Amino acid sequence: MQAIVLVGGEGTRLRPLTYGTPKPMVPILGVPFLARTVERLYKAGIRDVIFPAGYLPQPILDYFGDGSRFDMRFTYVIEESPLGTAGALKNVERYITGAFFVLNGDILTSLDLRAMLAAHQARGGIGTLHLIHVADPSAFGCVAHDANGRIEAFIEKPAPGTAPTDEINAGTYLLEPEVLAAIPAGRPVSIERETFPALISGERPLYAFTTSDYWLDLGRPEAYLAAHRDILAGTMPLVLEPGISGAGSAALRGHPGVAQPVHADEGVVVAPTARIGPNVVLGAGTHVGERALIRDSVLWDGVIVGDDVRIEESIVASRTRIGARATVGSGSVIGHDVVIESGRTLEPGARVGAQTAMR
Ligand code: GTP
């Protein structure tokens, strides 16, 4: 069994994090997000993975290599210009030998790929799409199907209150090679907007596989923070010590200013009067100064937080320095290697960092 993992998107909604780090390499508790996806594929018995890439591919290649470190085989196909979610599949057609999984590279889910494969084989459609129920489908691609699971319609981002179903496309597909024949070559094609809607009028059905798994699209900063909150709370099943976790957890154990759950990687140093948590992740080598307050935030590796700094509901990328008495307002996203001057106040929702993509 093969899998194609789409990793070529620019991740515009996660900027400025994605100016220096491609979205699949954005860390979840210190480990690139894509490594979690690769682990899930391995557990499902999949060893052959193809990565259609394009935007900032080098960090992905450097980390994952040919796959031998993971006891797997990885093939990369770099797009000169973005081909879209279906164009990217067409572009790797020569490597495909049978039915294959397609995974969006930015989905955190507990979906059981083996169960999905069994459902696909039992029904024999041209493809099977993972769907999940959401409370508000208006921001997603809704998928309507009949009682047998045969997909009848795709409704992209319906106006609030008008969606015919609360089931949405969850970004994992199992497709027969014939699907590739239906994708035009040499131009950008969207699988959600073009390929799937065209396939439902064909003879072989496209089936829904609806589950109630944990599911989160990590593409937005709020979702990225929510993912960490869920992992720390144990809602998203990932093996973790409850309360205080991580290789640097010794810096937080017994600390009077810690509110659980919190996570610290190696080499974290926290001043005795700092207050950390709840829902805080401190990346490797992060230093936190006296009386600093950090809650509901994720700091990547090597971040330096000065005395009396306040950080709430924000993301701070690698090696950034936040000067004494600075305030980082809720919903801020600070890129890597940024210096925030002492005493500065970042308004809620601030975006600070390099302003150019390094393609
Ligand atoms: P935004 O710019 O924030 O929308 O993020 P994105 O560029 O990653 O787009 P989106 O979240 O819609 O993409 C879903 C998945 O498809 C992600 O895993 C992307 O990496 C991937 N993807 C999107 N467009 C392309 C493309 O043109 N080529 C390849 N190879 N992958 C893509």
Residues whose N, C-alpha, C, O or C-beta is under 5 A from the ligand:
A	BS01	GTP	L6 V7 G8 G9 E10 G11 T12 R13 L14 P52 A53 P82 L83 G84 T85 A88 N104 G105 D106 G219
